[in-house]
């Protein structure tokens, strides 16, 4: 049992280090794509449309729902113990710093990671990747880099969108459950927002975007030639993206509180 555990740990560490190396290659390929990737810009635009634009409604609903829930919690529980002023700190902490970026990452993973991994694994099964290589085209620069940029940018802007909706729109609910007017609400809200919180939130969104797109393209390319590998590639991409995003979130959160 100990032997199997040690083997599993070594395998996971090796897989993670391979993924980090692949991310480095992907970042370099993304710079090459930005200067010489005119032929693949349609892939970038379509991925932005699917990952960012089409995800706006569900992210908006989630943001308003979570922000409203926090406001209701603050005006009931926190007010009952004389700490109503902490409602805005709690709102910023949950919506902008902690839950917001991670929830958006889960939404993007569920929607886009599966689609990207499935699409690329289908190309592997159909020997299209081999055709790219045979003609001298780097599949990472041509296929993975635009998806990497699109998903990372989408998560970055979706996180901003989520924060705006989750922080601003609950001000309407406040009018019905307390005596706080809108100017007072925003005054208290802006006092609770710090530069550190904004930077951590944006940093998380960028890191989560790189992890999700990296996992999706990596496991899409690593699929075998059997058709049964297509759904398995999607499952592996989603599961790894979830795990690595949670680990990254915990790591960033611990560092932010320690330093």
C-alpha positions as CSV (number, residue, x, y, z in Angstrom):
1,X,0.0,0.0,0.0
2,X,2.8,2.4,0.9
3,X,4.6,1.5,-2.4
4,X,1.4,2.3,-4.4
5,X,1.0,5.5,-2.5
6,X,4.6,6.6,-3.2
7,X,4.2,5.6,-6.9
8,X,1.0,7.7,-7.1
9,X,2.6,10.7,-5.6
10,X,5.6,10.5,-7.9
11,X,3.3,10.1,-10.9
12,X,1.2,13.2,-9.9
13,X,4.4,15.3,-9.3
14,X,5.8,14.2,-12.6
15,X,2.5,15.0,-14.3
16,X,2.4,18.4,-12.7
17,X,5.9,19.3,-13.7
18,X,5.2,18.2,-17.2
19,X,2.2,20.5,-17.2
20,X,4.2,23.4,-15.9
21,X,6.7,22.9,-18.7
22,X,3.9,22.7,-21.2
23,X,2.5,26.0,-19.9
24,X,5.9,27.6,-20.5
25,X,5.9,26.3,-24.1
26,X,2.3,27.6,-24.5
27,X,3.2,31.1,-23.3
28,X,6.1,31.3,-25.7
29,X,3.9,30.0,-28.5
30,X,1.3,32.7,-27.6
31,X,3.8,35.5,-28.2
32,X,4.7,33.9,-31.6
33,X,1.0,33.7,-32.4
34,X,0.4,37.4,-31.6
35,X,3.0,38.5,-34.1
36,X,2.6,35.8,-36.8
37,X,-0.7,34.1,-36.2
38,X,-3.0,35.8,-38.7
39,X,-4.2,32.5,-40.1
40,X,-5.5,31.5,-36.6
41,X,-7.2,34.7,-35.5
42,X,-10.6,33.3,-36.4
43,X,-10.0,30.5,-33.8
44,X,-9.2,33.3,-31.2
45,X,-12.3,35.2,-32.1
46,X,-14.6,32.2,-32.0
47,X,-13.2,31.0,-28.7
48,X,-13.8,34.4,-27.2
49,X,-17.3,34.4,-28.5
50,X,-18.0,31.0,-26.9
51,X,-16.1,31.4,-23.7
52,X,-16.7,35.0,-22.9
53,X,-19.8,36.4,-24.7
54,X,-22.0,33.3,-24.3
55,X,-21.1,33.0,-20.6
56,X,-22.1,36.5,-19.7
57,X,-25.8,35.7,-18.8
58,X,-25.1,32.8,-16.4
59,X,-22.2,34.7,-14.8
60,X,-24.4,37.8,-14.3
61,X,-27.1,35.7,-12.7
62,X,-24.6,34.0,-10.4
63,X,-23.0,37.3,-9.4
64,X,-26.3,38.9,-8.5
65,X,-27.5,35.9,-6.6
66,X,-24.3,35.6,-4.5
67,X,-24.0,39.3,-3.9
68,X,-27.7,39.5,-2.8
69,X,-27.3,36.5,-0.5
70,X,-24.3,38.1,1.2
71,X,-26.2,41.3,1.7
72,X,-29.2,39.4,3.2
73,X,-26.8,37.5,5.5
74,X,-25.2,40.7,6.6
75,X,-28.4,42.5,7.4
76,X,-29.7,39.6,9.4
77,X,-27.0,37.7,11.2
78,X,-24.2,40.3,11.3
79,X,-26.6,43.1,12.3
80,X,-28.0,40.9,15.1
81,X,-24.6,40.8,16.7
82,X,-23.9,44.5,16.1
83,X,-21.4,44.0,13.2
84,X,-23.5,45.2,10.3
85,X,-20.6,47.3,9.1
86,X,-18.7,44.1,8.2
87,X,-21.3,43.3,5.6
88,X,-19.4,45.2,2.9
89,X,-16.0,43.6,3.9
90,X,-17.7,40.2,3.6
91,X,-19.3,41.1,0.3
92,X,-15.9,42.2,-1.2
93,X,-14.1,39.2,0.3
94,X,-16.6,36.7,-1.1
95,X,-17.6,38.2,-4.5
96,X,-14.3,39.8,-5.6
97,X,-11.4,38.0,-3.8
98,X,-12.4,34.4,-3.0
99,X,-15.5,32.9,-4.4
100,X,-15.9,35.0,-7.6
101,X,-12.7,34.0,-9.4
102,X,-13.0,30.4,-8.4
103,X,-16.7,30.2,-9.4
104,X,-16.0,31.8,-12.8
105,X,-13.2,29.3,-13.3
106,X,-15.6,26.4,-12.6
107,X,-18.1,27.8,-15.1
108,X,-15.4,28.2,-17.8
109,X,-14.0,24.8,-17.1
110,X,-17.4,23.1,-17.4
111,X,-18.2,25.0,-20.6
112,X,-14.9,25.4,-22.5
113,X,-12.4,22.9,-21.2
114,X,-14.6,20.0,-22.3
115,X,-15.2,21.5,-25.7
116,X,-11.6,22.3,-26.4
117,X,-10.3,18.9,-25.2
118,X,-13.0,17.1,-27.2
119,X,-12.3,19.2,-30.4
120,X,-8.5,18.7,-30.2
121,X,-8.8,15.0,-29.4
122,X,-11.1,14.5,-32.4
123,X,-8.4,16.1,-34.5
124,X,-5.9,13.7,-33.1
125,X,-8.1,10.7,-33.8
126,X,-8.7,12.0,-37.4
127,X,-4.9,12.3,-37.9
128,X,-5.3,16.1,-38.5
129,X,-2.6,16.9,-36.0
130,X,-0.2,14.7,-37.9
131,X,-1.1,16.5,-41.1
132,X,-0.2,19.9,-39.5
133,X,3.1,18.5,-38.3
134,X,3.8,17.0,-41.8
135,X,3.3,20.3,-43.5
136,X,5.6,22.1,-41.0
137,X,2.8,23.8,-39.0
138,X,3.3,23.8,-35.2
139,X,-0.1,22.7,-33.7
140,X,0.6,24.4,-30.4
141,X,1.1,27.8,-32.0
142,X,-1.7,27.3,-34.6
143,X,-4.3,25.5,-32.4
144,X,-3.4,25.8,-28.7
145,X,-2.1,29.3,-28.5
146,X,-5.3,31.1,-29.7
147,X,-7.4,29.0,-27.4
148,X,-5.0,29.7,-24.5
149,X,-5.2,33.5,-25.1
150,X,-8.9,33.4,-25.6
151,X,-9.7,31.4,-22.4
152,X,-7.3,33.4,-20.3
153,X,-8.6,36.8,-21.5
154,X,-12.2,35.6,-21.1
155,X,-11.8,34.5,-17.5
156,X,-10.0,37.8,-16.8
157,X,-12.9,39.9,-18.1
158,X,-15.6,37.6,-16.8
159,X,-14.1,38.0,-13.4
160,X,-14.3,41.8,-13.7
161,X,-17.9,41.5,-15.0
162,X,-18.8,39.2,-12.1
163,X,-17.4,41.6,-9.5
164,X,-19.2,44.6,-11.0
165,X,-22.6,42.8,-11.0
166,X,-22.0,41.1,-7.6
167,X,-21.0,44.3,-5.9
168,X,-23.2,46.9,-7.6
169,X,-26.6,45.4,-8.2
170,X,-27.3,44.2,-4.6
171,X,-27.6,48.0,-3.8
172,X,-31.1,47.7,-5.2
173,X,-32.0,44.9,-2.7
174,X,-30.6,47.0,0.2
175,X,-33.3,49.6,-0.4
176,X,-36.0,47.1,0.6
177,X,-34.4,45.5,3.6
178,X,-32.6,48.4,5.4
179,X,-32.6,52.2,5.7
180,X,-29.3,52.4,3.8
181,X,-29.6,54.6,0.7
182,X,-27.6,54.0,-2.5
183,X,-24.9,56.8,-1.9
184,X,-24.3,55.4,1.5
185,X,-24.1,51.8,0.2
186,X,-21.5,52.7,-2.4
187,X,-19.5,54.8,0.0
188,X,-19.2,51.9,2.4
189,X,-18.5,49.5,-0.5
190,X,-15.7,51.5,-1.9
191,X,-14.1,51.8,1.5
192,X,-14.0,48.0,1.8
193,X,-12.3,47.6,-1.6
194,X,-8.5,47.7,-1.4
195,X,-5.8,47.6,-4.1
196,X,-4.6,44.3,-2.7
197,X,-8.0,42.7,-3.1
198,X,-8.2,43.9,-6.7
199,X,-4.8,42.6,-7.6
200,X,-5.4,39.2,-6.0
201,X,-8.7,38.9,-7.8
202,X,-7.2,39.8,-11.2
203,X,-4.2,37.6,-10.6
204,X,-6.3,34.6,-9.7
205,X,-8.4,35.0,-12.8
206,X,-5.3,35.1,-15.1
207,X,-3.7,32.0,-13.4
208,X,-7.0,30.1,-13.5
209,X,-7.4,31.0,-17.2
210,X,-3.9,29.6,-18.0
211,X,-4.5,26.5,-16.0
212,X,-7.9,25.7,-17.6
213,X,-6.8,26.4,-21.2
214,X,-3.5,24.6,-20.6
215,X,-5.2,21.5,-19.2
216,X,-7.8,21.5,-22.0
217,X,-5.2,21.7,-24.8
218,X,-2.7,19.3,-23.2
219,X,-5.2,16.5,-22.7
220,X,-6.8,17.1,-26.0
221,X,-3.4,16.6,-27.7
222,X,-2.5,13.6,-25.5
223,X,-5.6,11.6,-26.6
224,X,-5.0,8.2,-28.3
225,X,-6.2,7.2,-31.7
226,X,-9.3,5.3,-30.6
227,X,-12.7,7.1,-30.7
228,X,-13.2,6.2,-27.1
229,X,-10.4,8.5,-26.2
230,X,-12.4,11.6,-27.2
231,X,-14.8,11.7,-24.2
232,X,-12.0,10.6,-21.9
233,X,-9.8,13.6,-22.9
234,X,-12.6,15.9,-21.9
235,X,-13.1,14.2,-18.6
236,X,-9.4,14.3,-17.8
237,X,-9.1,18.0,-18.8
238,X,-12.0,19.0,-16.6
239,X,-10.9,17.0,-13.6
240,X,-7.3,18.2,-13.7
241,X,-8.4,21.8,-14.3
242,X,-10.7,21.7,-11.2
243,X,-8.0,20.2,-9.0
244,X,-5.2,22.5,-10.1
245,X,-7.4,25.6,-9.9
246,X,-8.4,24.7,-6.3
247,X,-4.7,24.1,-5.4
248,X,-3.7,27.4,-7.0
249,X,-6.5,29.2,-5.2
250,X,-5.5,27.8,-1.8
251,X,-1.8,28.6,-2.5
252,X,-2.5,32.2,-3.5
253,X,-4.9,32.7,-0.6
254,X,-2.3,31.4,2.0
255,X,0.4,33.5,0.5
256,X,-1.8,36.7,0.6
257,X,-2.5,36.2,4.3
258,X,1.0,35.2,5.3
259,X,2.7,38.1,3.5
